[in-house]
């Protein structure tokens, strides 16, 4: 059984960037896992895109990824940027 330690997110920092960094992966890999391009991830992380929007497939992929770091959707703020 694999032990998963829950990551504590800082509400003052970009949530998606914190998730990616906690996973220990590049923007490119995060984009691949979510089914978007790397430039979308970069725009989300820099705040260039103010609100991230996701398809249902991407939401499911994000749910899988945050589960790897001990988080659930209920742990996330309403605004991920």
TORKOL-4160 file (C-alpha; in steps of 0.2 Angstrom, whole numbers, padded with zeros to 4 digits, m for minus):
81
<pt num="1" X="0000" Y="0000" Z="0000"/>
<pt num="2" X="0007" Y="0017" Z="m0005"/>
<pt num="3" X="0007" Y="0031" Z="0008"/>
<pt num="4" X="0001" Y="0047" Z="0001"/>
<pt num="5" X="0005" Y="0063" Z="0011"/>
<pt num="6" X="m0008" Y="0077" Z="0009"/>
<pt num="7" X="0000" Y="0093" Z="0002"/>
<pt num="8" X="m0004" Y="0109" Z="0011"/>
<pt num="9" X="m0009" Y="0123" Z="m0002"/>
<pt num="10" X="m0005" Y="0141" Z="0001"/>
<pt num="11" X="m0020" Y="0151" Z="m0004"/>
<pt num="12" X="m0009" Y="0166" Z="m0008"/>
<pt num="13" X="0000" Y="0157" Z="m0022"/>
<pt num="14" X="m0005" Y="0149" Z="m0038"/>
<pt num="15" X="m0014" Y="0133" Z="m0034"/>
<pt num="16" X="m0011" Y="0124" Z="m0051"/>
<pt num="17" X="0007" Y="0128" Z="m0050"/>
<pt num="18" X="0008" Y="0121" Z="m0032"/>
<pt num="19" X="m0001" Y="0105" Z="m0037"/>
<pt num="20" X="0011" Y="0103" Z="m0052"/>
<pt num="21" X="0026" Y="0106" Z="m0041"/>
<pt num="22" X="0020" Y="0094" Z="m0027"/>
<pt num="23" X="0019" Y="0081" Z="m0041"/>
<pt num="24" X="0037" Y="0085" Z="m0046"/>
<pt num="25" X="0033" Y="0087" Z="m0064"/>
<pt num="26" X="0036" Y="0099" Z="m0078"/>
<pt num="27" X="0023" Y="0111" Z="m0086"/>
<pt num="28" X="0025" Y="0100" Z="m0101"/>
<pt num="29" X="0021" Y="0084" Z="m0092"/>
<pt num="30" X="0007" Y="0092" Z="m0082"/>
<pt num="31" X="m0001" Y="0098" Z="m0098"/>
<pt num="32" X="0000" Y="0081" Z="m0106"/>
<pt num="33" X="m0008" Y="0073" Z="m0090"/>
<pt num="34" X="m0022" Y="0086" Z="m0091"/>
<pt num="35" X="m0024" Y="0085" Z="m0110"/>
<pt num="36" X="m0020" Y="0103" Z="m0113"/>
<pt num="37" X="m0004" Y="0112" Z="m0121"/>
<pt num="38" X="0010" Y="0118" Z="m0111"/>
<pt num="39" X="0007" Y="0136" Z="m0115"/>
<pt num="40" X="m0010" Y="0134" Z="m0106"/>
<pt num="41" X="m0002" Y="0128" Z="m0090"/>
<pt num="42" X="0011" Y="0142" Z="m0091"/>
<pt num="43" X="m0003" Y="0155" Z="m0093"/>
<pt num="44" X="m0013" Y="0148" Z="m0079"/>
<pt num="45" X="0003" Y="0148" Z="m0068"/>
<pt num="46" X="0008" Y="0166" Z="m0072"/>
<pt num="47" X="m0010" Y="0173" Z="m0070"/>
<pt num="48" X="m0010" Y="0178" Z="m0088"/>
<pt num="49" X="m0026" Y="0168" Z="m0090"/>
<pt num="50" X="m0037" Y="0174" Z="m0075"/>
<pt num="51" X="m0049" Y="0159" Z="m0074"/>
<pt num="52" X="m0044" Y="0141" Z="m0079"/>
<pt num="53" X="m0058" Y="0132" Z="m0088"/>
<pt num="54" X="m0058" Y="0113" Z="m0090"/>
<pt num="55" X="m0068" Y="0100" Z="m0100"/>
<pt num="56" X="m0075" Y="0085" Z="m0090"/>
<pt num="57" X="m0061" Y="0074" Z="m0096"/>
<pt num="58" X="m0048" Y="0087" Z="m0090"/>
<pt num="59" X="m0057" Y="0088" Z="m0073"/>
<pt num="60" X="m0056" Y="0069" Z="m0071"/>
<pt num="61" X="m0038" Y="0070" Z="m0075"/>
<pt num="62" X="m0035" Y="0084" Z="m0062"/>
<pt num="63" X="m0044" Y="0074" Z="m0049"/>
<pt num="64" X="m0033" Y="0059" Z="m0053"/>
<pt num="65" X="m0017" Y="0070" Z="m0051"/>
<pt num="66" X="m0022" Y="0079" Z="m0035"/>
<pt num="67" X="m0026" Y="0062" Z="m0027"/>
<pt num="68" X="m0008" Y="0057" Z="m0030"/>
<pt num="69" X="m0004" Y="0071" Z="m0017"/>
<pt num="70" X="m0017" Y="0068" Z="m0005"/>
<pt num="71" X="m0030" Y="0081" Z="m0010"/>
<pt num="72" X="m0048" Y="0081" Z="m0015"/>
<pt num="73" X="m0058" Y="0094" Z="m0025"/>
<pt num="74" X="m0065" Y="0099" Z="m0008"/>
<pt num="75" X="m0048" Y="0104" Z="m0003"/>
<pt num="76" X="m0046" Y="0116" Z="m0017"/>
<pt num="77" X="m0052" Y="0135" Z="m0017"/>
<pt num="78" X="m0065" Y="0140" Z="m0029"/>
<pt num="79" X="m0052" Y="0150" Z="m0039"/>
<pt num="80" X="m0037" Y="0139" Z="m0045"/>
<pt num="81" X="m0027" Y="0154" Z="m0051"/>
